[in-house]
Amino acid sequence: MEGISDANSFGDVMDEDGFRKFIKEGKRAPKDISERTIRSHIRMVKEFEAFIRRKNPRRQFNDANERDIVAFIKHLEKENRNKFANLIGLLRYARCSGNEELALVLLVILDSGDILPTLCGSYKTKYGKRMHSVVLGGYEPPPIGTSAKLMPRATMKFLGRLEAGIGEDAARDFLMRNCPHVSPEEYYAEEKEILRASRNVDEYLRERHRRAVKELEGHKKDGTLFFTQRINQQVLDFIGSNPEIQGGVRRGNMIYFTKIPYMTIDYLREKDPKLKRYYFCHCPLARESILTGREMSRSLCYCSAGYVIRPFEVAFGRTLSVEIKKSVLWGDSVCQFAIEIPKEYLPNER
């Protein structure tokens, strides 16, 4: 069977030079990807192209669809190669080649595929092998490509083990401080510079919101995806008129921040409250539970809280506390967070 080592015999349909240029630009992929990783990505793309050309020699990467990805994942599973690192290369090349529909499919699959395995690994690192064996021993995270409908059950099993092993408060802190989607500190370095250039926190928050809207305008203009969603004028108007979304609004000594809906176009069109909550929810581990009514532990949302506060922690240069004010998993219509502001950044009120 074909493996990564055989990929060089797959043909030269892939635009390797274009892909390297895309990576170097660093607009929709990290700039610091190693040469070894780039070569691994190239081999995987060539293998995927060879895979879809088995039945039709004329097919190319931009002809690929969701069925092809699902079949390829099964192919990788047979060889124990169904790994996040292998599929992320396909996502990056889909973005490079302009196959946005395939990029969306891959992004949705990868969005949930690495969360539980990463959290299990983080638990072992923090608490050690013995505690990991006691609390999570025998727990097997679902493989990449698992149906979203099956994720809530696997998630609740993980959360149940976690909360029983270290307690609810410690579990929430662990999830908040180990959110797999949080990037390294340097990714948020610009936040610190913008705060320093601002006269006060309020101006900083307005600038955050302005930048967020500008980014969305760019996706609308280019026809590219903002994570997993398309951006139209209705979305721009909605976000632009709500400074708390993707920006933040100071109220007293707290910053109130509301997440952008996961599927904003559908969220704005929908009238049914349950479906609106479903379209708002970002969590691939639990989103389907909104439709089924399966109860999820409230601890899960602290993972999202960790993602939300990280840019602010880098900006202010310290660990911050956060309160979850609203969550669609808890029955609310939005996900809203209140983040503390360090005392020295508060206005002098007389």
Secondary structure by P-SEA (a helix, b strand, c coil): ccccccccccccccaaaaaaaaaaacccccccccaaaaaaaaaaaaaaaaaaaccccccccccccaaaaaaaaaaaaaaccccaaaaaaaaaaaaaacaaaaaaaaaaaaccccaaaaaaaaaaaaccaaaaaacccccccccccccccaaaaaaaaaaaaaaaaccaaaaaaaaaaccccccccccaaaaaaaaaacccaaaaaaaaaaaaaaaaaaaaaaccccccccccaaaaaaaaacccccbbbbcccbbbbbbccccaaaaaacccaaaaaaaacccccccccccccbbbbcccaaaaaaaaaaaaaaaacccccccccccccccccbbbbbbbcccccccccc
